[in-house]
Amino acid sequence: MKEQIIYSKPALIAKLKEISKMGFIPNARKGNSGGVGNTLEDLLGIKENNLPIPNAAEWELKAQRLNSTSLTTLFHSEPSPRAIRFVPQTLLPKYGWAHQEDNKKYPKGEMSFRLTINGQSRSDRGFKVVVDRKEQKVLISFDASTTDPRHKDWLKSVRKRVGLDELDPQPYWGFDDLEHKAGTKLLNTFYVQAEVEVKRKKEFYRYTKVTMLQKFSFEGFLKALEDGKILVDFDARTGHNHGTKFRMKQNCLPMLYEKSTVIL
């Protein structure tokens, strides 16, 4: 078994600069998903995401493609009140719609509540994230009047099932819980971004941007929610709740830290 390499911060920075000078490097893994991070870990000789830096606060490595539109999952967290299992017990049966695989891949009557919402604008089904600083809560809000006309049949069914008022109770995350959850997930980070080139169906990466991010900022996290940079993603169907995720748009990670140092 290969011995784990231990880096000091200056040694790691020097190694990342050296990797950057290597130009385009072939993907080290079969298939391209996760290739950017896996290839970088192989070049550094480290295990997944673990940065062995002694005598330092916890550090991790995050590697992403430059100019990608995909969202990064920050963490999973179900809304409160947790005792009533809000997503499968309320949102899905009362606000869900027929799953596209209803009566095909899944049994007849399979419902879906797959929705990605933000704090900037309401979704086409009238849902939005609301940061309530007075109540110290991040809430999910519903406003039937903002629903897109193409969902009028769905809206009629919601009226029958539960009525068209605001959610009551409103699912929420308390600031304290959210700060703790995010703070344990968003460690100090070396954030590395790579240009991607495809030749003969194989990806090649050039690691061109490195930022050192220190000390999680909950205020930055709330601001990113309000600005629509962090989104809340529901993914439930009758047979299975895949969990509620907080996901982030690309290039926004530095917003979540008090100190951001550009290395490259």
N, C-alpha and C positions, 0 to 999 in steps of 0.2 A: 504493500500500500504506500502510495506517495505521501511524503511528509508535507503537512500543511505549511505553506509559506507565511511568514509573519512580516508585515510591513510596518515601518514607521510612516507617519503622514508624509514627511518629505520624500521618503523612498517611493511611496505609492504615487505621489504627484510626478516624480521623475519617470516612473515606469509608464504612467498614462501618456506623458509627453512623448516617450519613446515609441509607444504603440501608435500614437497619432502620426508620427513620421513614417510609419511603415506603409502608409497609403492604403489602397483597397485590399482587404484580407478576405479570403473565402469563408463562407459560413461553415462553422465547425460541425454543424449537426445536420441530420437528415430532415428534410422539410424546412420551411422557413419561419414557422411560428416560434417566437422566443429566441430566434437565432442571434439577434443583436447582443442580447445579454449573455447568452450561453457562450458565444464566441469570445466575448471580452473576458468572461470568467476563466475560460481555458487559457487565454493569453496571459492572464495574471496568475494562473495556477491556484485558483481559489475555489471553494465550494459555493454552491448557489447563494448569491446575495450576501454571504457572510464576509465582512471585511475584518481580518484579524489584525487590528491595530491595538497594541498593548497600551495600558495606562491611559485610555481615552474613553470618553462616553461611547455608547453603542453607535456604531457606524454601519451603514449599508451602501450597497452599490445599486444604482438604478440606471439602466441603459435603455434608450429609446431611439427610434428612427426620427430623423429630422423631418419636418413638414408632413407628418402623418396626421390623419384626421381621426384616428381611432382614440377611444377614451381609455384612460388607465384606471383600473380599480384601486382605490385607496384602502377600503375595508368594507366588511359586511356589518350591518347593524339593523336589527328589527326595531320599528318604532314602539314607543310606549303608548297606552298601557300594555305591557308585555303579556300580562295575565290573560288578556282577551284575544291574544294572537291575531292582531288587527288585520294583517294582510289576508291570511286564508279565511278568517271568520267574518270579516266585514267588507273590506274592499273588493275581494273576489266575488262573493255571492251577491252583494248589493250594487256594485258598480262595474262588474266584469262584463264581458261580451263573449259571444260564441268563438271558441278557438278555431283557427283555420283548418285544423286537422280533426275537428269535431265529427264523430261518426266515421272517420277514416282510420287514421293511426290511433286515435284515442276513442274511448266509448262515447256513445251519443249523450249530448248534454255537457260535454267538456267545455268549461269556461276558461277564459284567459284574462289576466290583468297584467299585461306587459306594457310598461309605460316609463319613459324617461322624462323627468321634469326638472325645472330649474327655478331660480329666484328672480329672473328677469322678466319672464313673460309666461302666460298661461299656455298649457298644452292644448292641442285641438279638442281635447275632451274636458277642458275647463279646470285642470289641476295645476297647482303651483306650490313652490317651496316658499315659506314666509319665515324670515328671521325676526322673531319678536324679542327685542332686547329688554323690554320692560318685564316681560314674563320669564325671560331667560330660557326661551324655548325655540327650537326650529320646528315649525308646524307644517303640516300638509293641508292645503286649502282647496275647496271646490267651489266654483262659481258657474252654475248651469248656463247663465246668460252669455258666457264667452265660448260656448261649444260651437265647433264648426258645423254648418248646416248638413254636411254629409253624414254626420252622426245623429241625425234627428230620430231615427228609429231606436237607436241605443238610448237616447235621452228619454224617449217615451217609456222605454222599459225601466229606466232608473226611476222615473216619476212614479210608476206603478209599484216598484219594489220598495223604495225608501223615501220618495219625495225629492224635491230639487233644492232643498235648503243646504246651507253650509254643513260639512261633516260634523256630526255630533255623537260622541266626543271627537275632537280632531286628533289624529295620530301625531305624535311629537317625539322629539329627542330633547331631553334637558341639557342645558349648556354644560353642566358639570360632567354628566355621563359622556357626552360627545367629546369634550376636551380630553378626558381620560382615555377614551377609545382611540381618538386620533393621535394623541401624544404617544401612546404605546406602539402605534403602527408607523408613525412618521418620525423615524430616528434621524440623527444627523446623516447626511447623504452625500456621496460623490455622485453627481448627476451627469451622466455621459451621453452625448447624442451623436448619432452616426449618420453620415450620408449613405444611401443605399444604391447599388448598381446591380442590374441583373444581366448576366451573360449566359446564354445557353441554359436558361431556366434555373441557373444557380445564382444565389445572392452573394454579393461582396459588400463589405462594410468598411467605411473610412471614419474613424472616430475623431471628429473635428472639434467638438465642444465639450468642455469639462467645467462644471461649476460645483463649488464646495458649499453645501447648505447646512447651516448650523442653527440649532435651537428652534424647535417648533413654535409657531405663533398662532394661538387660537384666534386672535383678532384677524389675522390674515386669512384663516380658514373661513370665518364668518363672512368676511368681505368677498372671498371667492364664491361663496354660496349666493350672496346677494347679487354679485355681478354675473351670475350664470356660468362661472368657470368650473364650479363643482356642481355636478348633477346628482339627483337621487333616482335610482334605477330600480323599479319593481319588476319582478319576473316570476309571476305565479300562474299556475293553472290548477284546475280542480285536483288533478292527481298528484301535484307536487309544487311546493313553493321553493324556488331556487334561491330565495333570499333577497334581501334589500341591500343594495350596494351604494356607496358614495363613490362616484367616479369623476375623473378630472380630465379637462381638455389638455391637449399637448402644450408644452412650453410654459405651463402656468405653475409648475411645482415651486419655483423660487418665491412665489407669493406666500407660501405656507411657512416660511422661515424668517427669523429675525435677521439673520446674517447670511448674505449671499456673496461668495468670492469667486470671481471668474478666473479660472486657472488657464484655460485655453479659449 
